[in-house]
Amino acid sequence: MAVVIETTLGDITVDLYLDQRPVTCLNFLKLCKMKYYNFNLFHTIRSGFIAQTGDPSGEGSGGQSVWGILEGPEKRFFSGEKRPKIRHSGAGLLSMVCTDDMMVGSQFFLTLAPDLDSLDGTHCVIGEVTEGHEVLTKLNEVICDESHRPYRDVRITHTVVLEDPFNDPPGLRAPSRSPSPNPERLKGGRIAPDEDIDETQGKSAAEIQEMIEEKEAKARATILEIVGDLPDADIAPPENVLFVCKLNPVTTDEDLEIIFSRFGKIVSCEVIRDKKS
């Protein structure tokens, strides 16, 4: 059984482990059906580890199970399945966040690397990504602060339940359409996904020109790396070297010394040659 999770970075299709995790999968499916996850932030992204979401407040301490929504706060959490044991062995696993005593609410995370043994036995794996692995790559590249919160918002925009074998709990009513975002929920973010960032704001003309020149130099270096003239776009000469360039094979040490002597005293001048030149 599959669910499509649409995000601001792209869409992910997840196959759920219904046979191994029936109760926890039911909770997740019904929350998706209720559009509970719509506009939730990925409030914590740790590159090479996990991307966590599922808390409508965006703070990482909220959220509740489908039974908590329908029956009251005393049912905020429920006991997740502990057997059979499913390891966090690969990237792209969907795992429900558990409390210390394996109680599950609504928060979940996607693994961004294999062999995350430290998560085994403390959180509940319920599915795996089957399509949209490029979104995992993008999540790994998101820039975050020291508390692993993204500077630019990454959100779930919509969830689509492709197949649901479970009966709805009493009182559950799925919306006829996706609800509009709650202003309070959107207020908890930082830079909106579609917001343009003005990198020149507050900079002087000289600083803007310097920034443009740096970007142009980086672009040229990247092109040289692509065509094979540089081993790496970020390569740099030692601090005591003025610059490095590719010379005509007939250029001699004396030629360079004559050219540069008009700018000052030349301590040494040497053309470094490879076997071909």
N, C-alpha and C positions, 0 to 999 in steps of 0.2 A: 504494500500500500504506500502511495507516494503523496508528498506535499510539495508544492512549489512555494519557495520563499523569495519574494521579489524584494530586492534591496536597491539602494541608490548606487550600488556598484555593479549591479547585474542580478540575474536570477539564478537560484540554486534549486535543484530538485533533490529531495531526500526520500530514500526508501526507509520505511520504519520496520523495526524488528517486532512485529505484532505477536508472534508466537512466544518469543522470549520475554517480552516486556508488555503484556496486554494492558495492564492497568495504567502504567505510565504513558503508553502510546495513546490510550483513550483520552487521558487528560490533555495531552499535547494536541491531538486532533480536534477536540472540542474547543480548546482555546483558539486554535486557528479558525475554526468554523465561526466562532463568535467575533472574529476580527480583533481579538484581544491584543495581538502583536502588532497591529498596524501602527506605524509611526514610532515604534519603539527604537530607541538609540542602541547602537553597539557601544555601551558605556565603557567597556574595558577591552582593549586590543593589545595583546602582548605578542610581538612578532616572534615566530618560531614556537609559539605555545598555543594560545587560545584567543578567540574573539567571542565575547560574552554579551548577551542581550536578554530580552524577556521581562524587563522591569519597566512598566509604563512610566514610572517617575524618572527614569534615567539615572538614578543614583546608585543602583546596585544593591540596595537593601530592601526593595519592595517586591511586589508581585504576589500572586496567589493562585492556587489551583482552581480548576473549574468548579469544584465543590465549595470552595471558599466563596466564590462569586455567587453561587446559587443558594447556599445554605447558611452562610455567615462566617465571620472571622475565625471561629473555632475550627473550621475545616480548611484554613488557609493552606496547610500542608497535609500531605498524606505519605504513607510509607511506600517508598519505591521498592521494586523487586531487587533482591540481592543475588538471586540464582536464576539461570546459570550466570557465571561470572563472564563478563565481556570486557576485555582489556581495551585501553585507549592505545591501540597498536598502530594506527595509521592516521594520516592527515585526512580531514573531511568527515570525521565522525561527529554526530550530533549527540550531545550528552546533557542530561538535565542536571542542573546545579542542586546539590544536596546539602542539608544541614549536617552537623556532626553525627546525628543519629539516623542518617539516610532518609530524611524527610524531604519531599519534593514539593515545589510550588509551581512557578511558571518560568523561572529563569533557566536559560540553557546556553551552551557554548558550542562552537565549532572548533575542532582541533586543527591547528595549522602546521603540525609536524608529526612525524611518526614516533612511536615508542615513548609516550608520555606516561611512564609507569607510576609517577607520583600521584596521578589522578585515579589510579585503579583502586577500587574498594571504597572510594570516598564520593564518587559521582556516578550517575546512572546512564550508560550509553544506551540510546534507543533507536539509532538509525545511522545511515551513512549517505554522503553526497554521491549521487550517481551522474549528475549533470551540473555544469557550472563550476568546475574546478578552477577556472580562471578567476572567479570571484575570490576564492581562497588566496590566490596569489596577490590579488589587489588588497585584501585585508592584511596580508603580511607586510605590505608596503606602506600602510597608512602611518602617517606621522603623528605621534602622540607625545603628551607631556610626561613628566617623571612619574605620574601616577597611572600611566597607561591609558589615559583618556584622550581620544582623538581631538586634534585641533579643528578639523573640519568634520561636521556631523556625518556619520554613516548610519542610515536608518533602514528598518524594514518598512516597506511601503505597502505591502499587500501579501496575503497568504491565500493560496488556492488548494483546497483539499480535493485531490483527484479521485480518491475512493475512501469511503468510510464504512467499515463493516459493523461498527458499534451503534447500538441504540442510544439516542440522546438521553442524558440524565433528566429527571423531572424538572420542569421549569426552564429548560434551555430554549432560548429563542434566537435563532440565527438572523442577523439583519438581512433585509431584502437586497441591500446594496452596501458597498463599502462606506462606512461612516466618514464624514469629514473630520480632519484632524482637530483635536482639542487644542485651543490656543495655549493652555497651561502646559500641555505636553511638549509643544514646539518651543515654548519659552525656555525650556531647560537645556537647550542646545548651545552651540557656539557658532561657528561659521556654517551657514546653511549649505547643503550640497550644491545648490544652483547659484550661490552667491559669488559674484565676481570679486576678486581681491585686487585692490589697487596697490601695487607694490611701490608706486612712486609717491604715495601720500606722505607728506611731512618731510620729503627729501628736497635738498637744494638742487639747482640745475646741474651743478658739478657732480653731485652724488648720483643723479639720474644718469648722466652721461657715463660715469664710471661703471654703473650697473649694466648699461647697454653694452659697453665695450667688453665687460667680463662675459656676458652672455654670448656675444659674437665670437670671442676667443674660444670659449668652451665649444661652440658649434663647429668652429674650424678644426679644433683638436679632435673632435669626434669624427669628422669627415676624414682626417688624416689617419685615424685609427682604422676606420672602415676600409680605406684603400690600401692599408698596410704600411704606410710611411711612419706610423708611430705604434709601438707595442701596446700602449695604453693611453687613453685620452687624458688621464690625470698625471702622466709622467712629468717629472720636472728635473732640471739639471741641479747639481750641487750648488750650494749658496755662493761659492767662490767662482762660479762660471757665469759669464755674462749672458750667453745664449748658445743654443745648439741649433744648427741648421744643416740641411742636406746640400752639399756643394757639388759643383761641376768637377768631374774626375781630374781635370787638368790643373785645378787650383792648387797652389803650393803654399807652404807656411809663409814664405817671404811675401807672397801676394797679399795675404791677409794682414801681415804686419804693416805693410806700406799703407793699406787702406785705413787701418784703425789708428795708426800713429798720429794722425792729425787731430785725434780726440784726446791724446794724452800719452803718457809713457806706457809702453807695452812691456810687461814683466816677462811674459812668455807667450808663444803662439805655436800651436801644434795642430795639424790636421790629422785626425784619427781615421785610419783606413781599415777596411775589412779586407778579406782575401780577394774579393772581386776588384777592388779599386787600388 
